[in-house]
Amino acid sequence: MEKAVKLYFSIFFLLVVFGMVMVFNVKMFNVPSAEASLLPQIRGFIVNFAFAGIAFITAYLVNISWLKNSSKYLVLFIIILLIATLIIGTTRNGAKRWIDLHFMMLQPSEFAKIVTVIYISEVMTKKGERVQLLKDVLSIGVVVVSIVGLIAIEDLGTATIICGTAMLMLLLGGMRKKYLLYLAPLAVAAFCVMVFMPGKGYRIARLQSFMDPCSDEYRFDTGLQQCRAQVALSTGGVTGVGFGNSTVKVKDLPESQTDFIFPIIGEEFGFVGAVAVILLFMAMFAIGTYFILHLHETFNFYMVAGFVLMLAIQVIINLLVVSSLSPNKGVPLPFISYGGSALASYSFMVGLILNAVTSESRR
């Protein structure tokens, strides 16, 4: 188990460092003056890395029993924070998802992922076999829907990840599969409401451009990112054009340092580099599954399973989007895409996973 823990942490650290290098590589080509922006960029990376380090250490050292007993208070806190974001949040690229802390932009929806997994794990641990009853499934659903509803107003991608993770956790906890017949139509109806809600016309446009993002009708509008991503991935070939030599990243692929950084990896490092990154994620998920199978405490089992599933879902969605196999959802690639809150939340998840595993192995 000790070797697995060390390997898991090593892969996590490698992905984070590689992500910071790639983000810096991309961002320095998309600013007016490299000299003028160098210090702010470096300062931003230091803040993000420090925040992620604090999040990981905090999660690794926190008392898991305290975390479990505080789940209801954490849910209340995150709901208040999500409401505050909708009221006083900062809007970027048409979405109000952040609270400006001056030294960094806080995205509460990222931490809502963590709180949701902790809450579901605590409830299923307490209910045990009773989670098979419909009323108990619905009681969990009310909380999840409250969180997801507040997020989906501005961030449909994160809402989808939380819903998918919650559903898989319930199935893992013994929920009868027939309940999916009740929940699936509700989920589809909610998704349709969020897509067609007033003021969110870009969501409909993304669905329309999904089938052919490079067509004349969409390639300079809603299909731009996915179209340019296809160009970047095809340009890379087997071994890539070389680190720093991407042409698509130079103001040709908007926000390539965030949701669409993987195509830049594919362009600069080719098929070999892209596969290497995917294999690292697969190794993390394989080791995470190994952890799950060797955990004995119920809460730890559900919590670690929830985080492993959540990270896997997010990676899969991001790769489907950048390869034009799914409509654009604004979902970043864990550990690699730019974003202080996202990196901190992923680091917190990894810290809690290793905390649960090592605390049991010491007993």
Solvent accessible surface area in square Angstrom, and as a share of the most:
residue,aa,sasa,rsa
1,M,72,0.32
2,E,118,0.53
3,K,174,0.74
4,A,19,0.15
5,V,20,0.11
6,K,124,0.53
7,L,97,0.48
8,Y,3,0.01
9,F,77,0.32
10,S,60,0.39
11,I,11,0.06
12,F,12,0.05
13,F,96,0.40
14,L,93,0.46
15,L,0,0.00
16,V,6,0.03
17,V,57,0.33
18,F,51,0.21
19,G,1,0.01
20,M,42,0.19
21,V,70,0.40
22,M,0,0.00
23,V,4,0.02
24,F,64,0.27
25,N,12,0.06
26,V,0,0.00
27,K,31,0.13
28,M,34,0.15
29,F,88,0.37
30,N,50,0.26
31,V,33,0.19
32,P,142,0.89
33,S,44,0.28
34,A,47,0.37
35,E,145,0.65
36,A,76,0.59
37,S,17,0.11
38,L,74,0.37
39,L,128,0.63
40,P,62,0.39
41,Q,27,0.12
42,I,69,0.35
43,R,143,0.52
44,G,26,0.25
45,F,19,0.08
46,I,109,0.55
47,V,41,0.24
48,N,15,0.08
49,F,81,0.34
50,A,50,0.38
51,F,57,0.24
52,A,5,0.04
53,G,29,0.28
54,I,108,0.55
55,A,11,0.09
56,F,30,0.13
57,I,98,0.50
58,T,68,0.40
59,A,0,0.00
60,Y,75,0.28
61,L,129,0.64
62,V,31,0.18
63,N,96,0.49
64,I,22,0.11
65,S,64,0.41
66,W,141,0.50
67,L,7,0.03
68,K,59,0.25
69,N,109,0.56
70,S,14,0.09
71,S,1,0.01
72,K,112,0.47
73,Y,159,0.60
74,L,42,0.21
75,V,11,0.06
76,L,107,0.53
77,F,122,0.51
78,I,3,0.02
79,I,37,0.19
80,I,100,0.51
81,L,34,0.17
82,L,9,0.04
83,I,75,0.38
84,A,27,0.21
85,T,7,0.04
86,L,47,0.24
87,I,123,0.63
88,I,122,0.62
89,G,13,0.12
90,T,46,0.27
91,T,75,0.44
92,R,117,0.43
93,N,130,0.67
94,G,57,0.54
95,A,7,0.06
96,K,56,0.24
97,R,39,0.14
98,W,42,0.15
99,I,23,0.12
100,D,66,0.34
101,L,60,0.30
102,H,171,0.77
103,F,130,0.54
104,M,17,0.07
105,M,36,0.16
106,L,26,0.13
107,Q,20,0.09
108,P,1,0.00
109,S,6,0.04
110,E,3,0.01
111,F,42,0.18
112,A,0,0.00
113,K,1,0.00
114,I,8,0.04
115,V,14,0.08
116,T,3,0.02
117,V,0,0.00
118,I,2,0.01
119,Y,20,0.08
120,I,0,0.00
121,S,0,0.00
122,E,13,0.06
123,V,12,0.07
124,M,3,0.01
125,T,40,0.23
126,K,127,0.54
127,K,44,0.19
128,G,39,0.37
129,E,137,0.62
130,R,129,0.47
131,V,1,0.00
132,Q,54,0.24
133,L,76,0.38
134,L,57,0.28
135,K,142,0.60
136,D,10,0.05
137,V,1,0.01
138,L,78,0.39
139,S,50,0.32
140,I,0,0.00
141,G,21,0.21
142,V,99,0.57
143,V,30,0.17
144,V,11,0.06
145,V,102,0.59
146,S,46,0.30
147,I,1,0.00
148,V,16,0.09
149,G,22,0.22
150,L,38,0.19
151,I,5,0.03
152,A,2,0.02
153,I,53,0.27
154,E,24,0.11
155,D,4,0.02
156,L,27,0.14
157,G,0,0.00
158,T,8,0.05
159,A,3,0.02
160,T,44,0.26
161,I,1,0.01
162,I,0,0.00
163,C,56,0.33
164,G,25,0.24
165,T,2,0.01
166,A,7,0.05
167,M,48,0.21
168,L,72,0.36
169,M,1,0.00
170,L,10,0.05
171,L,56,0.28
172,L,84,0.42
173,G,11,0.11
174,G,30,0.29
175,M,7,0.03
176,R,110,0.40
177,K,157,0.67
178,K,105,0.44
179,Y,11,0.04
180,L,54,0.27
181,L,139,0.69
182,Y,117,0.45
183,L,25,0.13
184,A,48,0.37
185,P,77,0.49
186,L,115,0.57
187,A,51,0.39
188,V,92,0.53
189,A,53,0.41
190,A,54,0.42
191,F,81,0.34
192,C,56,0.33
193,V,94,0.54
194,M,35,0.16
195,V,3,0.02
196,F,126,0.53
197,M,46,0.20
198,P,126,0.80
199,G,77,0.74
200,K,20,0.08
201,G,47,0.45
202,Y,70,0.27
203,R,11,0.04
204,I,52,0.26
205,A,25,0.19
206,R,59,0.22
207,L,69,0.35
208,Q,105,0.47
209,S,1,0.01
210,F,49,0.20
211,M,159,0.71
212,D,75,0.39
213,P,7,0.04
214,C,46,0.27
215,S,30,0.19
216,D,117,0.61
217,E,131,0.59
218,Y,41,0.16
219,R,94,0.34
220,F,138,0.58
221,D,101,0.52
222,T,31,0.18
223,G,0,0.00
224,L,38,0.19
225,Q,34,0.15
226,Q,4,0.02
227,C,10,0.06
228,R,59,0.22
229,A,0,0.00
230,Q,66,0.29
231,V,63,0.36
232,A,0,0.00
233,L,53,0.27
234,S,87,0.56
235,T,65,0.38
236,G,4,0.04
237,G,44,0.42
238,V,103,0.59
239,T,101,0.59
240,G,22,0.21
241,V,58,0.33
242,G,27,0.26
243,F,108,0.45
244,G,20,0.19
245,N,88,0.45
246,S,5,0.03
247,T,98,0.57
248,V,5,0.03
249,K,0,0.00
250,V,69,0.39
251,K,147,0.62
252,D,48,0.25
253,L,3,0.01
254,P,56,0.35
255,E,71,0.32
256,S,2,0.01
257,Q,29,0.13
258,T,27,0.16
259,D,28,0.14
260,F,0,0.00
261,I,0,0.00
262,F,14,0.06
263,P,0,0.00
264,I,0,0.00
265,I,1,0.00
266,G,2,0.02
267,E,1,0.00
268,E,1,0.01
269,F,62,0.26
270,G,2,0.02
271,F,134,0.56
272,V,86,0.50
273,G,13,0.12
274,A,12,0.09
275,V,49,0.28
276,A,48,0.38
277,V,7,0.04
278,I,56,0.28
279,L,98,0.49
280,L,49,0.25
281,F,4,0.02
282,M,112,0.50
283,A,35,0.27
284,M,3,0.01
285,F,39,0.16
286,A,63,0.49
287,I,19,0.10
288,G,0,0.00
289,T,65,0.38
290,Y,86,0.33
291,F,0,0.00
292,I,21,0.11
293,L,134,0.67
294,H,83,0.37
295,L,16,0.08
296,H,162,0.72
297,E,70,0.31
298,T,66,0.38
299,F,8,0.03
300,N,4,0.02
301,F,53,0.22
302,Y,25,0.09
303,M,0,0.00
304,V,0,0.00
305,A,1,0.01
306,G,0,0.00
307,F,0,0.00
308,V,11,0.06
309,L,50,0.25
310,M,1,0.01
311,L,4,0.02
312,A,19,0.15
313,I,30,0.15
314,Q,2,0.01
315,V,6,0.03
316,I,96,0.49
317,I,21,0.11
318,N,1,0.00
319,L,35,0.17
320,L,66,0.33
321,V,4,0.03
322,V,1,0.01
323,S,46,0.30
324,S,20,0.13
325,L,121,0.60
326,S,12,0.08
327,P,26,0.16
328,N,13,0.07
329,K,42,0.18
330,G,13,0.12
331,V,5,0.03
332,P,21,0.13
333,L,1,0.00
334,P,0,0.00
335,F,7,0.03
336,I,2,0.01
337,S,10,0.07
338,Y,70,0.27
339,G,21,0.21
340,G,10,0.09
341,S,3,0.02
342,A,8,0.06
343,L,15,0.08
344,A,0,0.00
345,S,0,0.00
346,Y,2,0.01
347,S,1,0.01
348,F,38,0.16
349,M,1,0.00
350,V,0,0.00
351,G,0,0.00
352,L,0,0.00
353,I,0,0.00
354,L,4,0.02
355,N,9,0.04
356,A,0,0.00
357,V,2,0.01
358,T,16,0.09
359,S,18,0.11
360,E,22,0.10
361,S,65,0.42
362,R,172,0.63
363,R,192,0.70
